[in-house]
Every structure is written in structure tokens, then in C-alpha cells.
Amino acid sequence: GQNIDQPTEMTATEGAIVQINCTYQTSGFNGLFWYQQHAGEAPTFLSYNVLDGLEEKGRFSSFLSRSKGYSYLLLKELQMKDSASYLCAVRDSNYQLIWGAGTKLIIKP
Amino acid sequence: NAGVTQTPKFRVLKTGQSMTLLCAQDMNHEYMYWYRQDPGMGLRLIHYSVGEGTTAKGEVPDGYNVSRLKKQNFLLGLESAAPSQTSVYFCASSYVGGTGQETQYFGPGTRLLVL
């Protein structure tokens, strides 16, 4: 079966750095996405990786290792507004998106 | 640009009632999707459409039907609602960019409670 694993919840301190991991087992791979979802709101696109390596976008970076079936989202200089759930999704060989359950990130002052 | 809009925002149904959820997008996207999101679970695809007049089943299609009569609209129907269909429903639309990346844009969601 297809599976996306992420930690359920993480806590970090304002101003610090946090890394959210995602491991996946899917039938084929055609890209990995990270989305941010604030409570009660819609998911919004953060990043996309299709090749191995690090993609940096401001305070957020995303890393991919296809051989290990692994990705992480790195958030730097954490702000209170970064408190949200972070969803990892993988596009499989049928070009369907398989979604993880999300990681709830709690930021403390 | 309104992006992706959904109506209604919230609805309470009794078991056995029917209803239609409407999704509209003004971005001229070809692809549209209906998901449900339940606590502790990832988004699950109900049905999707790759263009006007075409629809296909996703991961959890039972109990739902869809129609895409116009490119900008994607309707999700519940013929006979069941308590198991209590959920938050998200519509999304997407296009394939020049690099082959397809990014989905989500509507605000519809919260459905079936009693």
C-alpha cells in the first residue's frame, strides 16, 4: 500500500529552527509537495521538490532524497504565525496526490 | 480573482437527505478535485476532473457523485447522506506549469455535519 508518515505534533520556540520530516512509500514518484494549513482554513502551497536536494524559499526550505523516500521541511526564525499544520504529499505513478496526515506545529513564545 | 470558492460554508443534514456542494474557480484551470479531511487522516480524494465534461473516481468515491458541466464549476452530490460523511470537504483546482509542476489551489472548505 501507499503510505506517507509525518510526526503528529511538534513544539518549537519563537525565533528557533524546526525540521519536520516526511517519509513515503508510494507506487512511483512524480514530485513531493509541502502545504501549510492554519486551523479552520484551506491548505496553501509552500514548496515542491522533484529532484534530490534542497530548495530554499525565504525562511522555508525543503529537502528531498528519492533513494531514501525522505523529505524534510525546515523553518527558520520561527514566528508565532507559523503555528499551523504542515502537510506532506507525494504524486505517485498515476499522478495522484497521496497526502500525509499532517504535522501540527506549536510555537511557544 | 476570487480563486477557488465553495458554497455553502457549513451545513447540517439529517441522515438520508441529499445536497450538492458547489465549487467554482476563476483561474481557467483544467483540473479540479474534491477531497474530504477527517481528524488524524490525510486529505482523501473523492472524485476529480481533468477537464469539462470528464470526471473520475478517487480513493473514496462511494456515496458521492460529481459533475463538471462547465470548466469553472465542479459539483459534489450526496444522494443519501450518512453520519460517516460528516467531514470537511475541500475543493481544489490546478494547472500544469511549464516545468511540469502541478500545484493545487484550495477553496475555503465546507463543513458538513450529518445527524
Contacts between the chains, C-beta under 8 A, distances in Angstrom:
chain1	res1	chain2	res2	distance
A	4	B	42	6.6
A	8	B	40	7.9
A	31	B	101	6.8
A	31	B	102	7.9
A	33	B	103	7.5
A	41	B	108	7.0
A	41	B	109	7.7
A	42	B	4	8.0
A	42	B	90	6.2
A	42	B	106	3.8
A	42	B	107	6.2
A	42	B	108	5.3
A	42	B	109	5.8
A	43	B	43	7.5
A	43	B	90	7.4
A	43	B	106	5.1
A	44	B	106	7.2
A	45	B	103	5.1
A	45	B	104	7.3
A	45	B	105	7.3
A	48	B	101	5.3
A	48	B	103	6.9
A	50	B	100	7.7
A	50	B	101	7.3
A	87	B	42	7.2
A	87	B	43	7.3
A	89	B	42	7.8
A	89	B	43	7.7
A	91	B	102	7.5
A	95	B	102	7.8
A	96	B	45	6.7
A	96	B	58	7.5
A	96	B	59	7.9
A	97	B	43	7.9
A	97	B	45	7.2
A	97	B	104	7.1
A	98	B	42	7.6
A	99	B	42	3.4
A	99	B	43	4.2
A	99	B	44	7.5
A	100	B	42	5.2
A	101	B	40	5.9
A	101	B	41	5.6
A	101	B	42	4.8
A	102	B	42	6.9
